[in-house]
Structure formats: structure tokens, C-alpha cells
């Protein structure tokens, strides 16, 4: 049923973002193979029993979470989970605030092909008793976690350990809103440690390295360490934003472990953090390599002197936000990192309403008149602006890939023409810029 996840992508403002999208129909990065429940008919759950039974059932499923679901104390959903999409309707929360029985979801070893999107995970607050995380990937492969917000995990917000591998974490927000609890048996009085990768120097998946992409993620107020903390890792940290109010906070912590570690940090902004990198080779052993590409610390660029060794860029295709735009786009409360997607009751996903550039907000500017309908070989655009202004047009296919970019000539008056004969049949989206004005557009090519 193609109505599920119909690719209605309102691509407003993409010319500024080099085709990076707030909403992606499919993951990029190491978790790109994840398809979750695919086109299975969606089922909506509103209580814990239904949530658990659907997540742990056999077969492919698209599970829509509605409202706030309380996880009973000590009943973290821990199972081998395969071929599932777990997607929150707007405002959906999974909550377990029980310090004596924390934890929300654990993907046990053998889990595979899971998508989790648009959910808010709420934990009890940091308490160092070696307890449960809000979300633990203990052994899942081909995992995509997108547009989720993680608050106040007891041991961590979202850890990848054990045999976990091939994971993409995109547009997620990590934060601690509750004060940490001191006196835990683990020894730390402030265990607001967000994201662990590998639980020890010998912990590693089958191929020896945790291959994880952190794309457009936001470590926000309350985060103290582990953003992430990794060993035996192969990480790509892309377009991420760090802005935490915790004194002495440490961003990336890296040890080699028995299999060694590499991290490629690209177009990332460490806007407010005490230390953006800390080596743990002295405790984890092994070797590490970290390269910073077009990244910032505070107001300045991270120079080559901060690099350790040489790290090649990942060999998969991905899109990039210019570094100077990360601080505006990633923490955008309307459509940036966090549970900001709009999801209908039938499972159709679109981006939220963005504060920046009018992205996703069709009411801020008039729509263009496009003809003929549907379009054949030539798209005609009638503009409500002076034709002498410089016109620049970008067009994207339903997967968010740029298929046209360039200045568009006027033919007469306020009408311009664009040759689209080369485009396959389908629905297209885009934006046309005219001086300081910007107009969204959508058309069907026949």
C-alpha cells in the first residue's frame, strides 16, 4: 500500500542545505539497508501491552505509537526484534521513570532491520547503578533511529554494544532535564553519560568494528559525557551540533580497544562544550585515528593539529549541510533534531514546521502557478514577482535527491519555462528563489 510513507517531501530551503533534508524517506550511512516494516499496513498502539505484542511479534510490521505509553517498572521490552518500523505520531512518548526498574527498549542480539522514528524516550534521570538505557541496541544490525528525542536515561540515553552493527542515528536529540542522582554503586555522582559504543575494550561485533553514522544529531543541555564514547569503532559524525550547559562536559571520547578505532568528524559544530575530544587509549589500549573536516569548536575552526592519524571518508553516498548552517538547522525546534516529524494516522510522514527559511511552512509564501497539469516535457511557472530578478530553481525527486539546479530564463512577463523532458514520471518538489523571496513548488510529471 503506497499510501504508507508516501513521499510528500516539502523541500523548502534545500538550496541552502546542499540537498540535505529534514525528512528523509530512507536512511543514509552505515544503516542504509534498513527498511523496517516496509509497506505493511500500519497498526496503531496506545498502551504497553499492544506495543510490546506488536514489537515482539513475527513478520513485518509498521507500528504507529499514539499518546504517552508508560513502561511498567522492570518491564523494559527486551527481545529479538526484526523487520519492524516503530513510528511516533506527533507528541508520542515512551516513558519509564522508575529508578528501580528503568529501561524502555532493548534490541537483543539477533535483531535486524529495525526503524525507530519520531518518538520521545523519557527515563528516570541519571543514576550510576549500571542500570538500563532508554534505548539499548545490544545486538541489532541494519538499524535506523531517526528524529527521536532521548531524555534522562538512567545509565545512558542510547547505547550500542554487544553485536550491534550497521547503524544510522539521524536527527536525534539527546538531553538530561532531571538532576543526576549521586551515590550509585558505579561510582559516578553525575552519570549524565549519553551514548556508549562498546561496553569494554574487548566488546565488538562480528566484524570487529561498530559501524555507526551519527548524522545531524544534537547533544543538548544536561549532557556531560559520551557524545559518544566508543571503542572498537568505525564512526562517521556528520553535521552534528553540541551545545550543553554542563561544566566540564566531554564530547567525543575514544579508545582503541582490541580492534582499534577510527572516527571521521565532518561539518560538525562543537558550539558549547568544555572538551570536544578525549583519548581513552591509556585505559582501552589499541590505536585511534580521528580526523576533523570543516568542523568548528566554539567560534573557531578545528585545525589539522587536532587530527590523529589519517581517516578516509566513508565509502557510502551522503549529503551534507554546510558547517555554517548547522547551528541554525539542527536544533531547530520545529523541524530539526528531535521528534519533529508530522505523521498522519495512516502513516504518511512529512517534515515539521521550521523556524528557519520557512522550511515546511506552506503558509508563509504564496504558491506558484504551474502549468500544464500534469507536466509533460516543459514546466511553465507563473511568478508573483518582477521578472527582472535573478531566478534560481532547484527540483528534487521524492527521495530527496536533487535532479535540477540552475538559473531559469524568463520567456515573457512573469512566466518562465523549464525543460523537464529528461525527468522520469512522478511527483517532484522544489523551491524557486527570486532575489530575497522564496517560493515552494510541487508538480507531477506525466
N, C-alpha and C positions, 0 to 999 in steps of 0.2 A: 504494500500500500504506500504509494508515493506521497500521500498527504503527511505521513510521518517524516519529520525533519525536512520538509520542503525547503529548498534553499533560497529563502526570501531574505537576501542579504542587502541591507540598506547601506551601501558602501559610500558614505558621505565623508569626505575628507581623506580619502586614501592617497591622493597625490602627495600629501604632506608625509604620509607614513610609508612611502615606498612599497605599497601594496600589502603591508601588514594589516590584518583585520582584527577588529574586536571580537567578531564572531567568526569562527572557522567551522566549516562543515565536517572537516576531518583533521586529525592531528598531524603535526609536523614533528620531526625529531625522532628520537630513538623509539618512541611508542607509536610510530606512524601506522603500524599494521593493525592497530586496534580498531575493530568495527562494532564491538559490543553486541547488543541485541539486534543490530541491523534494522530491517524493516518490519520486525514483528509488531503486531498490533499492540499499542500501549495499554498498560493496565495501571490504574491509579490506586495508590495506597494511602491510608490516612491513620493507621495505627501500627503498633510494633509487631503484632502477630502477623498481619498481612505483609508488612515489609520483610520480615525475616523469612516467611514461607516463600515469597516470590524470589528473593535474592538467592536462596539456597536450593530452589527447585531446579530440575533438569531442563535442558533446552534453552533456546534463545528467548530473551525477554527484554522489552523496553518498559521500565518501571518508573512511573511518574510519582514523585513524592509531594503530597499536599499538606500544608499546615505544619505544625510542630509535632514531631513524634518523640516521645520520651523513651529512652532506652532504660529498662529496669536495672537496678543495681546488680552488677555481677553477670549481666546477660549480654555482654558485647557479642555482636553477630560475628562469629568466627567459623569460617567454613572454606572449603574449596569452591570457588565461585568462577563460573565460566560463561562466556557469551551473554553478558548482561550489560545493559545501559541503565544507569540509575540517575535520574534527572529530576531536579527540584523545580516545581512550579514556583512562581515568584513568591519569595518570603519563606520557602520551605526550610525547616531546621530539623537536624537530628541532635538530640540533647541527652547527655548523661553527665550530670553534675554530682554524682556520688563518688566521694573520695575513697570509700572502701570498696567500690566495685566499678571503677571507671572503665572507659573504652567504648567505642561506638561500632567500628567495623574493622575486621582483620581478614585480609586475603591470605589464606593459608597456602603452603607450598602445593603446587599443582594447579592453582588458579591461573586462568588465562583469558585474554580477550575481554577486558572489563573497561567500561567507560563510566565515569562519575562526573556529573556536571551540575552546576548551579545550585549547590547545596551549602548551607551553613552548618558547620560542625561546632557544637558547643560543649566544652569539657568543664571539669570542676575547678580548674586552676592548678598551677604547677606545684607539685609536692614530690620530693625526691625519695620515693619508696620503690623504685624500679617497677612502677605500675604500667598501665596501658596508655597508649596514644589514642588520640581521637580517631585517626586512621592509620593502620599499620599494613604495609604490604610486606608480608612475611615470606612470600614466595610466588607472587603473581608475575606473569610475563605478558607483554603486549598490553600495557595499561595506559589509559589516558585519563588524567584528572584535570578538569578544565573549569574555570570560573567558579571556584569554590572558595569559601572563607572558613578558616580554621581558627577557632578561639579557645584559648585556655586549656590545652591538652595537659593531662596530669604529668605524664612522663615526656611527651612530645606532641607536636601538632600532627605531623605526618612523617612517619619513618619508613624507609625502605631497607630491609635487612634480609638475612637468610638467603634464599634462592631467587629473590626478586630481580627482575631484569627487563630491559627494553621498556622504559617508562618515559612518558612525556607529561610534565606538570606545567600547565599553561594558564596564565591569567588568574592565578590563585593568590589570595591574601592570607598572611599569617600574622596573628596578633595575640597579645595577652591583655585582657581587660581586668582580670582579677589580680589582687596582690598575691605574690608567692607565699607558700606556707613553709616555714622553717622547721628544722628538726627531723627531717626524714632520714631513714636508715642509710640512704645512698650517700649522705654527707654534704650535699649542697643545700644551702639555705635559700638559694634563688635559682630554681631549676626551670627557668623560662627558656628552655633549650628546644628550638622549634623543629628542626629537621635533621634526623640522623640517617646516614647512609652507611650500612655495615656496622654491626654491633661490636666488633672486635678486630684485631689485626689479622685474624685467620678467617673471618666471616666473609664469604664471597659466593656469587652464583656459579653455575656450572662452567662458564667460560672464563671465570676469574675476575671479571670486572662488572661493577654496577653501571650499566649504560643508561644514563638519565639525562633528559633535557629539562632544564628549568627555563621556561620561556615567558617573558613578561609577567613575572611574579613580583609580589610586593611584600617585603618584610617590614612591618609597621610597628607602632608603639607597643612596648611591652616585651618585644623580642630581645633576648640577652645574648644567646649564643646559638650555634648550629644553624647557620643560614646559608648552606647546610654545613654539617660536619661529616667528613667522609674518609673512608679508606678503601683500598682495592676498587677504585672508582675510575670511570671514564665519564666526565661530566661536561655538559655544554650549558653555560649560564648566559642566556641571551636576553637583552633588553629588560633586565630586572632592575628593581628600584628598592633601595634600602633607606629607610627613614624611621629610626627608632629613638625614643626618648630615654633609653636606659643608659646610664653612665657606665662606661667600660664595656659596652657591647662589642662582640666579635662577630664579623660576618662569616666569611668562608674559613673553615678550619679543615686542614688536610694532612692526613698521614699516608704513608705509602702502603703499609700492610704487607702481607706476604706476596701480593701480586703487583704492587706499585700503583700509583695513581696519576692521572692527568686531568687537568681542567682547562677548558677554553672559555674564557670570560670575554663576552663580546657586547659592545654597545650597552654597557650596564652603568648605572649611576648609584654610587655609594654616597648619597646626598648627606646623610647624617648618621654616622656610626663611628665609634671610637677607633676600632681597628678593622680594616677591611679584609685582612688576611692574617692567619696564624698557622705556623707549621707545627705538626704533631709527630714529625719523624722521630723525635727523641723517645717517644713512647710507643709509637706504632711500628717503627722500623721501615725498611723499604726505601724507595725513592719516590719523589714527587716532581711534577712539572706543571707549572701554571703560567699561562700567557694572558695578558690583558690587551684587548684590541678595542680601540676607540672608546675607552671607558673612563669614568670620572670618579674622583674621590673629593667630596666637598665641592669646591668651585674649580678645582684644577684637574688636568688630565693625569691619568696614571701613566707614568713614563715607563720606558723599556727597562729601567733599572729595577722595577718591581717584578719583572718576569723571572721565572726559574726554569731553566731548560727551554726546550722547544716543544710546542704542541701544535699539531696540524689541525686545521679546521675540520669539523665533521664532514663526512662524505655524503650526507643527505641534503636534499633541497630544502631551503627555508627562506623566509622573508624577514626583513629587518626594519625596525623603527630607527630613524636617525637618533643618535645619542642625545642631541639637544632637545628632543621631544619626549623622551622617556618620562621626565618629571611631570609632564602635563597629562600624558595619556594613560600611563599605567595606574596611577592612584585615582583616576577619575571616578568619582562616586557613582556616576550614572551608568557608565558602561565599561569601566576599566576592570582591574583585578578585583575578584570577589564574586559573589552570587548576583551578578548584574544583568544576566540574560533575561529576555522575555520569552516565556514558554506558554503556549496555549494548552487548553485541556486536551487537544488532540495531538499534542507533541510537536507542534511547529515552533521552531526556535528562531528568534531574531535578536539583534543586539538591543541593549537598553538605551535610554535617552542620555546622550552625552552632553557634558557641560562644555567640552572643547570643540570648536569648529562647527557646532550644530550637528555633530555626528549622530545619526539615528533619530533626529528630530525633524520630521517632515513638516511640522507646522511653522517653522521659523522662516522659511523662504518659500516663495511660490514655485509650484512645479512647472516644468517646461511643457510646452505643447509639442508633441512629437507626432509625425505622420509620415507615411501611411500607417494604418494599424490593421494587421501586423506589418512589420517592416519586411521588405523584400531585399533588394540589393543596395538601396540608398535610404539612409536615415535623414529626415528633414527635421530641423529643430527651430522652432519659433521662439525667440527670446524676448523677455520684457525689459531689455536693456539696449543702450545705444550700440549699434553695430560697429562703431569705430574702435571699441575697446578690444584689447587683446583677449582672444578666446583660447582657452586651453581645455581639452577634453580628455578624460580617462574613462575607459569602459572595462568592466570586469565580468567574467563568467560566473555561474552560480557557485563555483568552488572558491571564489575569491581571488582568482588569478587574473592579472592584467592582460587584456587582449588588444588594447588600443591605447595609445598615448600620443598626444601631439597638439599643435595649434590647428585650429579649424578655420578654413576660409569662409567668408560670407559670400552668398550668391547675390542677394538683393535684400534691401530693407533689413528686417530683423530676422531673416531666415537664413540658416546655414545648412549645408549638406555634408554628409559623411558617408564614404563608401564602406559598407559593411558586407559586401558580397562574399568576402573570404571567411566570414564567421559561420560556424555551424548553426543549425536551427536550435532555438532555445530561448531562455529568458536571460536578459543582461541588465546590469545595474551600473551606475557610474555617477560622475559629478563633472559639471562644466563650470569653469571659473572665468569670470569676466571682470577684470580689474579687481576691486575689493569685494565683489559679490560672488556668491557660490550657489549653484543650483543642482539638486539631485535629479537623477533621471532613471527611468526604467522602461525597457521595451522588450517586445517579443519578436524574434527573428524567425520568419517563416521560410 
